[in-house]
């Protein structure tokens, strides 16, 4: 069993920055051994892929987010991060971290990011 806990969401003004965290725990679960994802669910109620980081460190981003967002991880803390810069109102959403272990899929409870104009 894997537990994921997001934190760091807040209300921020347009152009501001936030760093989200996703702390992972579970028996023998090491964050650098699995693909870790960030997704978000905005007002359109459609889940949107934000970013991923693979065990080898490769990263990938949704849409044009790579120009403003940076995904990273700290193996020693078993934690993944999402640095978000130049936030815009369209970034307002609940942000979730996600991973797969075998055929099991795990989600955190989400953290709310609200960007005011």
C-alpha positions in Angstrom: 0.0 0.0 0.0 1.2 3.5 -0.9 0.1 6.7 0.6 0.6 10.0 -1.1 0.0 13.4 0.6 0.1 16.6 -1.3 0.7 20.0 0.4 1.6 23.5 -0.5 -1.6 24.7 -2.2 -2.7 28.3 -1.5 -4.3 31.4 -2.8 -1.8 33.4 -4.9 -1.9 36.4 -7.2 -1.4 36.2 -10.9 2.3 36.1 -11.7 3.2 34.5 -8.4 4.9 31.2 -7.6 4.1 28.2 -5.5 5.9 24.9 -4.7 3.7 21.8 -4.2 5.0 18.8 -2.3 3.9 15.1 -2.5 5.2 13.0 0.3 5.1 9.3 -0.4 5.1 6.5 2.2 4.4 2.8 2.2 6.2 -0.5 2.7 9.4 -0.4 0.6 8.1 2.3 -1.7 10.9 4.5 -3.0 9.9 7.5 -5.0 12.8 7.2 -7.4 11.8 3.6 -8.4 8.4 4.5 -10.0 7.1 7.1 -12.4 5.5 9.9 -10.4 2.8 12.2 -11.8 1.2 15.5 -11.2 -2.4 16.0 -12.4 -4.9 18.8 -11.9 -8.6 19.1 -11.9 -9.9 22.6 -12.7 -13.3 24.2 -13.2 -13.9 22.2 -16.4 -13.9 19.1 -14.3 -11.5 17.4 -16.6 -8.3 15.8 -15.3 -5.3 17.3 -16.9 -1.8 15.9 -17.0 0.7 18.3 -15.6 4.1 16.6 -15.3 5.9 13.4 -14.7 9.3 12.3 -13.5 10.6 8.8 -14.4 13.0 6.7 -12.3 15.9 7.7 -14.6 15.1 11.4 -13.9 13.5 12.1 -17.3 10.7 14.6 -17.1 7.7 15.5 -19.2 5.1 18.2 -19.1 1.6 18.8 -20.3 0.7 21.5 -22.8 3.1 24.5 -22.5 3.6 24.0 -18.8 7.3 23.1 -19.2 8.0 26.8 -19.6 6.6 27.7 -16.1 6.6 24.4 -14.1 9.4 22.3 -12.8 9.0 18.8 -11.4 11.6 17.3 -9.1 12.1 14.8 -6.3 14.1 14.3 -3.2 15.0 10.7 -2.7 16.1 11.3 0.9 12.7 12.7 1.8 10.7 10.4 -0.5 9.0 13.5 -1.7 8.2 14.9 -5.1 7.8 18.6 -5.9 6.2 20.9 -8.4 7.6 24.4 -8.6 5.0 26.6 -10.4 6.1 30.0 -11.6 4.2 32.9 -13.3 0.9 31.4 -12.2 -2.2 32.4 -14.1 -5.9 32.2 -13.2 -6.2 29.2 -15.6 -3.9 27.3 -13.3 -6.5 27.3 -10.6 -7.3 23.7 -9.8 -6.9 20.9 -7.3 -3.5 19.3 -7.9 -3.0 15.6 -7.3 0.0 13.4 -7.3 -0.3 9.9 -8.6 1.8 6.7 -9.2 1.5 3.1 -10.2 2.9 0.1 -8.4 2.3 -3.0 -10.4 -1.4 -2.9 -11.3 -2.3 -0.7 -8.4 -2.8 3.0 -8.8 -2.5 5.5 -6.0 -3.7 9.1 -5.6 -3.3 11.7 -2.9 -6.1 13.7 -1.5 -5.2 16.8 -3.6 -4.2 20.4 -2.7 -6.1 23.5 -3.9 -4.3 26.1 -5.9 -6.2 29.3 -6.5 -4.8 32.1 -8.7 -6.5 35.5 -8.5 -6.4 37.9 -11.4 
